[in-house]
Amino acid sequence: MAKLRKRDTAIFTNPETGEKMECSIEDQVWPVEPGSFPRYARKGYGWKQPAFVAQLLNWDGEKRVRITYWVRDAGGGPNDWRFGGQFSPMMTLREYRALMKKLNQKNW
């Protein structure tokens, strides 16, 4: 998919100053691989189609996990994906592991 692809960097923009910071993406995991999405998003169900990804970032020398997503409108094609995760959670590896451990203990 054109916009859903492996990326090497992520760019963050400070909402107050506009300053941009780039960090490296060391690894990423897609629950649904980008190439597995249909060429066009399904129409008629009223929701945007999401594509989730977890990324291992090197943020100023510290490893962090960011869980984020891309979206496209119903009927959108392979070039219509746009970044939807402007306010995605980003946490240290310790915080991420604690969250996953607690989620595993739930009987949901």
N, C-alpha and C positions, 0 to 999 in steps of 0.2 A: 504494500500500500504506500502510496507516494509520501504522505506525511507521517505515517506510522512506520518508523524504521529505527534501527539501532542508532543511538546518538552517543557522541563522545563527550559532549559538554552540556551543561545547563547554565542558563543566564538568569540571574535574579536581579530585579530592579527594586531599589529602596523606594517605598511608596511616598516618603516624605522628601527625600533629596533627589530622587531620580537617578542616583548613582547606580551603576551596573556592576555586578560581580559575577565572574564566571568560575565555575568549578567543574571538575572532571567527573564523568559518569564512569565508574569502574566496572559496573555490571548492572544488568537489569533483568527482570522476570515479568513476563506478560502472562496472566492467567489464560487468555485466549491470544494465540500468536497473531501478529498483525496480518500475515498472509491468509489467515483462516476466516477473516471477515468477508462477507459477500461484497461484491464490487459496489453495490448500491445499498444504502440503508433501507430497511423495510418502511413502507409508507402506511399511513392510516392508523397508527396506534398512539400518536400524539406526543411521544417522548423522543428525546435525543438519544442517539446510540452512543454508549460510552465504550471506551477502550482503556482499561486500567493497566498500570505498570508500577512495579516497585523497583526503585533504583538505589544502588549503592553509590553514594557520592563521596568525593574527597573535598571537603569544605574547609579551606584554610588549614590543611594538614590533619584534620579530624574526619574520621569516617562517620557518615550519617546515612540513614535510610529515609527516602522520601517515597510516599505512596501518592501517586497522582493519576491524572487521566486526560484523555483526549475525547472530543465529542464531534458528532456530525448530525445534522438535521435529517429528519425522515426524507428519504429519496436522494440524500446526498451521495456523491460518488467518491472515488478513491482520492481525489484531490481536495475534498471538502472537510477533512478533519481539521479541527482547530484545538489549540491547547485550552483545556477547561479547568486546570488545576492551579489557578493563580494563588490560592490559599491552601495548598496541599500541606498535610502534616509532614514535618521533617523532624526526626528524632535521632538521638545517639543510638549506637548499636545496643548498648545496655538497656535503654528505654524500650527499644523495639523488641528485644528478646523478652523483657518482662511482660510487655503487652501480649506477645504471642503465647507465652507460657500461661498467662491468665485466661486468654481466649481458649486455649486447649483444655483448660480445666472446666470450662462451662459445658453444660449439657444442653446446648442449643440445638 
